[in-house]
Amino acid sequence: MVPPIAPGLLPESRYGASTSVSRALGKQHVAMESARIMPRMRFEEVAQLRNHLHLIDGRTLLFCRDPGRILHAGSPVTVELLVTRGGLVATLSGIVAMRVGEAWSAGAWLLFNGTKLARKLEADGSGLSARQQPRFACEFRAEVNYLGATFLCRIEDVSAGGARLGNAAGLCPGMEIEVRVRGAGPDVPDSVGRAIVVRANGADAGVRFLRSDQATRQACMRLFDVVQKQRAAVPELMHPPVCCQGGRLLEPPLPRIRPLT
């Protein structure tokens, strides 16, 4: 059964307007963020990652070493978190809260809304499972079409079988949508094709590509190959072996974060 159209996704024809972007979408769908920085951090064990996720006022803080000074306060960021033992992968999207340190100790505190990942990281790591398909962080401007209503969002990570969309409030599980990529260059397909929304959480949505459709299957694999090659060139920040020994964390003191209002 086709789900009802969510608020903010009413087809424009119902308003008698010629444009396909609904007036009800609001600025949150149209305004796109500046370029997102996407570092990668690797930990040997789940316990190490859990030690570095700090929960404050319903949000999560993580310190990221940054000797190359690519992280700037206020910039959007998506960090890939890799755990060697168990092959676990997770991504968190947020902002660079502040920079600290100089030279070899330079880095930045990253701030993420919510505490879902930290809550899942139980002592034995059972809260997370290894992904059946590799998934890579990315940043593409995209357009979603659902029953004639279109709006702009972001593709924030992809696998061979699906993707995570950001700035996509209004999508609901069960919706069949079309996903197009905008302004990404000749190597990236203009249309990723058809997909089913499998989860929705606030402004984020997870979709599964309909690989039974030949055009979609070819396009999503092409997109995945492009992202995979891009991410292969990104250096990994390795968790220092001497850290997390005897309860000691090699990171600066926690910053003061303004409480949520």
C-alpha positions in Angstrom: 0.0 0.0 0.0 1.3 3.4 -0.9 1.7 5.5 2.2 0.0 8.9 2.5 1.9 12.0 1.3 3.8 13.4 4.3 3.4 17.0 5.3 5.8 19.1 3.2 5.6 16.8 0.2 2.3 17.8 -1.4 2.6 17.8 -5.1 2.7 21.4 -6.4 -0.1 20.8 -8.9 -2.5 20.8 -5.9 -1.6 24.5 -5.5 -2.0 25.2 -9.2 1.6 26.4 -9.5 3.9 25.5 -12.4 7.0 24.7 -10.5 7.5 21.2 -9.2 8.9 22.3 -5.8 6.1 22.4 -3.3 5.5 25.7 -1.3 5.1 23.5 1.8 8.6 22.2 1.7 10.1 25.1 3.6 13.6 26.5 3.6 15.1 23.5 5.3 14.9 21.5 2.1 16.2 24.2 -0.2 19.1 25.6 1.9 22.2 23.5 1.3 25.2 23.5 3.6 28.8 24.4 2.8 31.2 21.7 1.8 31.2 18.9 4.4 34.5 17.6 5.8 34.7 13.8 6.1 37.6 12.5 8.2 38.0 8.8 9.0 39.0 7.3 12.4 40.1 3.7 13.1 40.0 2.0 16.4 41.2 -1.5 17.2 38.4 -2.4 19.6 34.8 -1.3 20.3 35.8 -0.3 23.9 38.3 2.3 22.5 35.6 3.9 20.4 33.2 3.9 23.3 35.8 5.6 25.6 36.0 8.5 23.2 32.3 9.2 22.8 31.2 11.6 25.5 27.5 12.2 26.2 26.6 15.7 27.2 23.0 17.1 27.3 21.7 14.6 24.8 24.5 15.1 22.4 27.8 13.4 21.6 31.3 14.8 21.7 34.3 13.2 19.9 37.9 14.6 19.7 39.5 14.2 16.3 43.2 14.8 15.8 43.8 17.2 12.9 47.5 17.9 12.3 46.6 19.1 8.7 44.2 21.7 10.1 41.4 20.7 7.7 38.7 21.1 10.5 37.3 24.6 11.0 35.0 25.6 13.8 31.4 25.7 12.7 31.9 23.6 9.6 29.7 20.6 8.9 31.4 17.3 9.3 30.7 13.6 8.8 33.2 11.2 10.4 33.6 7.5 9.5 34.3 5.4 12.5 36.0 2.0 11.8 36.6 -0.8 14.3 39.1 -3.4 13.1 38.0 -6.3 15.3 34.6 -7.2 14.1 34.7 -5.0 10.9 32.3 -2.5 12.4 31.5 0.7 10.6 29.5 3.7 11.7 29.1 7.3 10.5 28.2 10.4 12.5 27.2 13.8 11.1 27.4 17.0 13.0 29.6 20.2 13.3 33.1 21.1 14.3 32.4 22.6 17.8 35.9 24.1 18.4 39.6 23.7 17.6 42.2 23.0 20.3 45.9 22.5 20.5 48.8 23.2 18.2 51.3 21.3 15.9 51.2 17.6 16.6 48.5 17.9 19.3 46.2 20.0 17.0 42.6 18.7 16.7 39.0 19.6 17.1 36.0 18.6 19.1 33.2 17.3 16.9 29.6 17.7 18.2 26.7 15.4 17.1 23.1 15.6 18.0 21.8 12.5 19.8 23.5 9.6 21.7 22.2 6.6 19.7 25.7 5.3 18.7 27.1 5.5 22.1 24.1 3.8 23.6 24.6 0.9 21.2 28.2 0.3 22.1 27.8 -2.2 24.9 30.7 -3.8 26.6 30.7 -6.8 24.2 29.9 -4.7 21.1 26.6 -6.5 20.5 24.8 -3.2 20.0 26.4 -2.9 16.6 26.9 -5.5 13.9 29.3 -5.7 10.9 27.7 -4.3 7.8 26.8 -6.8 5.1 27.8 -4.2 2.5 30.6 -1.7 2.8 29.2 1.9 3.3 31.2 5.1 2.6 30.5 8.7 3.6 30.0 11.2 0.8 28.5 14.6 0.1 26.2 15.0 -2.9 23.4 17.5 -3.5 20.4 15.5 -4.5 16.8 15.9 -5.6 14.1 13.5 -4.5 10.8 13.0 -6.4 7.8 11.5 -4.7 4.5 11.4 -6.6 5.5 14.6 -8.5 6.7 16.6 -5.5 10.4 17.3 -5.5 12.8 18.8 -3.0 16.6 19.1 -2.5 18.4 17.0 0.1 21.9 15.4 0.5 23.3 12.0 0.0 25.5 11.5 3.0 26.6 7.9 2.6 26.2 5.1 0.1 26.5 1.3 -0.2 25.9 -0.9 -3.2 22.4 -1.4 -2.0 21.3 1.9 -0.4 22.0 5.3 0.9 21.4 7.7 3.8 19.7 11.0 2.9 20.2 14.1 5.0 17.9 17.2 5.1 15.1 14.9 4.1 12.4 15.5 6.7 9.0 14.4 5.4 10.0 11.0 3.9 8.3 8.0 5.5 9.1 4.3 5.4 7.4 2.6 2.5 7.6 5.5 0.1 9.0 4.7 -3.4 11.0 7.7 -4.6 13.3 8.7 -7.4 16.8 10.1 -6.4 18.8 12.4 -8.7 22.2 13.8 -8.1 22.8 17.5 -9.0 26.0 19.2 -10.0 28.4 16.4 -9.1 30.5 16.1 -12.3 30.6 13.7 -15.3 31.7 10.6 -13.3 28.5 10.6 -11.2 25.2 9.5 -12.7 22.5 12.2 -12.9 19.9 9.8 -11.8 20.5 7.1 -9.2 17.0 5.8 -9.9 14.3 4.3 -7.8 14.5 3.6 -4.1 12.3 2.6 -1.2 12.5 4.5 2.1 13.2 2.0 4.8 13.7 4.2 7.8 13.2 7.9 8.7 14.6 9.6 11.8 14.1 13.4 12.0 15.8 15.0 9.0 17.6 11.7 8.0 16.2 8.9 5.9 17.6 5.5 4.9 16.7 4.2 1.4 17.2 0.9 -0.4 17.8 1.0 -4.1 15.4 -1.0 -6.3 18.1 -3.1 -7.9 15.5 -5.2 -9.8 15.3 -2.1 -12.1 18.2 -2.4 -14.5 18.7 1.3 -14.9 18.7 1.8 -11.1 21.1 -1.1 -10.6 23.6 0.3 -13.1 23.4 3.8 -11.7 23.7 3.0 -8.0 26.7 0.8 -8.7 28.3 3.6 -10.7 27.7 6.0 -7.8 29.1 3.5 -5.3 32.2 2.9 -7.4 32.9 6.7 -7.6 32.5 7.2 -3.8 34.5 4.0 -3.0 37.5 5.4 -5.1 37.2 8.8 -3.5 37.2 7.4 0.1 40.1 5.0 -0.6 42.3 8.1 -1.0 41.3 9.5 2.4 44.0 8.9 5.1 42.9 7.2 8.3 43.5 8.6 11.8 44.6 5.7 13.8 43.8 5.4 17.5 47.1 5.7 19.4 48.2 2.3 20.9 49.2 4.0 24.2 45.7 5.6 24.6 43.0 3.9 26.7 45.7 2.3 28.8 45.0 2.4 32.6 42.0 4.6 32.0 44.0 7.4 30.4 42.6 9.1 27.3 44.9 11.1 25.0 42.6 14.0 24.4 42.2 17.5 25.7 39.7 18.4 28.5 36.0 18.3 27.5 34.8 21.7 26.3 31.8 23.5 27.7 28.8 23.1 25.5 25.9 25.4 25.6 22.8 23.5 26.8 20.0 22.8 24.4 17.1 25.3 24.7 
